[in-house]
Amino acid sequence: MKIKLSRGAQQQGVVFGNAYPKYTSKNPLVKWLMKNFESHIEDLLKQISPETIHEVGCGEGFWVLHWRKKGFKIRGSDFSSLVIDIAKKNAEQMGADPNLFSVRSIEELNTTEDSAECILCLEVLEHLEKPQFALEKLKALEARHYVFSVPQEPVWRILNVLRGKYLTSFGNTPGHLQHWSRGQFVKFISEHFRVEKTVGPFPWTVVLCSPKSQT
């Protein structure tokens, strides 16, 4: 898939500073890591078989367009009009409907327009100053299932150091404000959702969860 990528964006409460083209990298190791990540997410989607999917924080639309081609009914939103413009151009290039994408911050999400059977939020929470607020907004969408992914720390930073990146910030990727180990992330998500499954496509943590039963 030929896809255009932005060079980063930011707004109050959220920072995106890493513009490394991991989705289109020709590096064999990066390609293997991304294929492994993809297969784990796809296995979870097949397991729950959602009729509709909304990727919150979809960026340039790579996963939306990728899984749309595989038959999933998926759309995406992002707070950045810059990256949504790119996502729409990527959709047009692939012969897909650009209206699959909309500009929407997490604060603006509403049940009427943004709910789906499954909400994807991939590599987003680590960029937020208040990720717990984002989880509350996502929970209000009343989806049947949610899939969250974040970098696994400190593994992520160690790998950056080993490849000689971001040494002055001890390997921290620009824009990463939150740093969870696998156990810490599962505990954090468990405060808001019922965790059904945790998988670990190196070097990420991915959780499949559902709303907690109301008592």
MILUM-155590 format. One line per field, with one value per residue (C-alpha): x, z, y; residue in one letter. Coordinates in Angstrom, 2 decimals. Layout:
c1: (X,...)
c3: (Z,...)
c2: (Y,...)
residu: (a,...)
This chain:
c1: (0.00,1.43,0.47,1.42,2.56,2.49,5.44,3.72,1.11,0.14,-2.63,-3.22,-3.17,-1.77,1.58,2.65,6.35,7.44,7.31,9.23,7.52,7.17,4.15,6.06,9.60,11.65,13.79,13.29,13.13,10.62,8.53,8.51,7.53,4.67,3.44,3.43,1.53,-0.99,-1.60,-2.28,-4.80,-6.44,-6.74,-8.57,-10.93,-11.70,-12.31,-15.00,-16.31,-17.60,-20.06,-18.63,-15.27,-14.19,-10.47,-10.04,-6.73,-6.42,-3.67,-3.15,-5.60,-3.21,-5.07,-8.53,-7.67,-5.75,-8.56,-11.22,-9.56,-9.86,-13.60,-13.96,-16.48,-14.20,-13.89,-11.53,-11.21,-8.36,-8.09,-5.70,-7.22,-3.75,-3.58,-7.26,-6.65,-3.83,-6.05,-8.71,-6.12,-4.84,-8.42,-8.98,-5.69,-6.95,-10.42,-12.03,-14.54,-12.69,-15.71,-14.51,-12.44,-13.52,-11.84,-12.79,-10.92,-11.58,-13.39,-15.85,-16.76,-20.47,-22.57,-24.79,-22.01,-19.01,-20.20,-19.39,-19.38,-15.60,-13.44,-9.76,-7.31,-3.83,-0.70,-2.66,-2.89,0.85,0.61,-2.04,-1.52,-4.73,-5.30,-7.85,-10.08,-9.80,-10.88,-13.96,-14.90,-14.35,-16.34,-19.26,-19.49,-20.92,-19.10,-19.24,-15.46,-12.37,-8.83,-6.00,-2.29,0.70,4.48,5.78,8.16,10.99,11.59,10.61,13.16,15.87,15.38,15.63,18.91,20.27,19.60,21.16,17.93,16.77,19.81,19.51,16.04,17.15,15.46,12.05,10.27,9.28,5.65,5.45,4.11,3.00,5.19,3.56,5.00,2.63,1.41,0.95,-1.07,-3.36,-3.96,-4.72,-7.20,-8.78,-9.78,-12.15,-12.90,-13.05,-9.90,-10.73,-7.37,-3.83,-1.36,2.20,3.37,6.92,7.43,3.78,1.07,-2.37,-5.54,-9.02,-11.65,-15.34,-17.41,-17.67,-21.05,-23.25,-24.38)
c3: (0.00,-0.99,1.74,2.54,6.07,7.99,9.81,13.20,14.85,18.26,20.26,23.94,25.88,23.10,21.31,18.25,17.66,16.06,12.27,11.62,8.63,10.28,8.17,4.92,6.09,3.95,6.93,7.32,11.13,11.12,8.50,10.68,13.80,12.00,10.44,13.88,15.32,12.47,12.86,16.59,16.09,13.21,15.25,17.96,15.40,13.93,17.42,18.21,14.61,14.97,12.38,12.66,13.80,14.59,14.91,17.19,16.48,13.01,11.79,8.04,7.80,7.25,9.37,8.31,4.64,5.28,7.15,4.88,2.04,4.11,4.46,7.81,7.99,9.56,9.65,11.42,13.14,14.39,16.07,13.39,10.23,8.66,9.01,8.11,4.87,4.16,5.11,2.67,-0.10,0.69,0.47,-2.90,-4.17,-3.25,-4.68,-1.22,0.11,1.71,3.97,5.93,7.81,10.01,12.13,15.72,19.00,21.80,23.67,20.76,20.44,20.79,20.78,17.87,15.32,16.69,18.31,16.78,17.91,18.32,19.11,18.16,19.88,18.70,19.85,21.09,24.88,25.41,23.77,26.14,29.25,30.75,29.30,32.00,30.63,27.15,28.48,30.07,26.75,24.86,27.42,26.88,23.27,24.70,22.28,22.84,22.58,22.72,21.56,22.96,22.19,23.64,23.50,26.17,28.49,29.29,26.32,23.82,25.15,25.40,21.74,20.82,22.72,21.04,17.63,18.73,18.81,21.29,23.50,25.24,26.47,27.46,24.46,24.97,21.65,21.16,22.12,24.47,27.73,29.35,29.96,30.93,31.49,30.40,33.95,34.58,31.41,32.09,35.62,34.20,31.64,34.27,36.25,33.42,31.48,31.86,30.24,28.22,26.62,26.64,23.85,23.38,19.82,20.63,21.59,22.24,24.75,23.25,25.27,24.22,26.68,27.16,29.41,33.02,34.00,35.72,39.20)
c2: (0.00,3.37,5.80,9.36,10.15,13.42,14.88,15.12,17.29,18.55,20.18,20.84,17.59,15.44,15.40,13.44,13.78,10.52,10.62,7.40,5.67,2.26,1.30,1.69,0.91,-1.47,-2.49,-6.28,-6.11,-3.25,-5.07,-8.20,-6.24,-4.48,-7.74,-9.34,-6.37,-6.53,-10.25,-9.95,-7.14,-8.95,-12.15,-10.19,-8.65,-12.06,-13.39,-10.82,-10.42,-6.84,-5.56,-2.04,-0.66,2.90,3.61,6.61,8.33,6.81,9.13,8.90,6.01,3.13,0.56,1.73,1.27,-1.94,-3.67,-2.19,-4.10,-7.28,-6.90,-5.15,-2.30,0.27,4.06,6.43,9.78,11.94,15.33,16.61,18.07,17.74,13.97,13.50,15.42,12.97,10.02,11.20,11.54,8.05,6.76,8.42,6.97,3.49,4.02,4.15,6.67,9.63,10.13,7.12,9.69,12.59,15.24,14.57,14.97,12.51,15.31,15.63,11.95,11.24,8.08,9.14,9.65,7.79,4.58,1.18,-2.42,-2.20,0.82,0.64,2.98,2.02,3.85,6.84,6.74,7.14,10.58,11.94,14.04,12.63,9.15,8.33,11.12,9.60,6.20,7.74,9.39,6.15,4.16,6.57,5.35,2.10,-0.21,-3.97,-4.28,-2.08,-2.78,-0.66,-0.81,1.04,0.58,-1.78,0.03,0.08,-2.23,0.49,2.97,0.34,-0.52,3.17,3.45,0.32,1.85,5.15,7.20,9.86,9.35,12.73,11.72,8.21,6.62,8.19,8.65,12.33,12.79,9.80,11.21,7.96,4.90,1.62,-1.82,-4.61,-5.14,-1.43,-0.96,-3.91,-2.56,0.91,-0.39,-2.66,0.41,1.34,-1.87,-5.62,-7.00,-10.10,-10.81,-9.46,-10.15,-9.01,-8.48,-7.34,-4.51,-3.55,-4.39,-5.00,-5.54,-6.61,-5.44,-4.76,-2.50,-3.57,-4.94,-2.40,-3.44)
residu: (m,k,i,k,l,s,r,g,a,q,q,q,g,v,v,f,g,n,a,y,p,k,y,t,s,k,n,p,l,v,k,w,l,m,k,n,f,e,s,h,i,e,d,l,l,k,q,i,s,p,e,t,i,h,e,v,g,c,g,e,g,f,w,v,l,h,w,r,k,k,g,f,k,i,r,g,s,d,f,s,s,l,v,i,d,i,a,k,k,n,a,e,q,m,g,a,d,p,n,l,f,s,v,r,s,i,e,e,l,n,t,t,e,d,s,a,e,c,i,l,c,l,e,v,l,e,h,l,e,k,p,q,f,a,l,e,k,l,k,a,l,e,a,r,h,y,v,f,s,v,p,q,e,p,v,w,r,i,l,n,v,l,r,g,k,y,l,t,s,f,g,n,t,p,g,h,l,q,h,w,s,r,g,q,f,v,k,f,i,s,e,h,f,r,v,e,k,t,v,g,p,f,p,w,t,v,v,l,c,s,p,k,s,q,t)
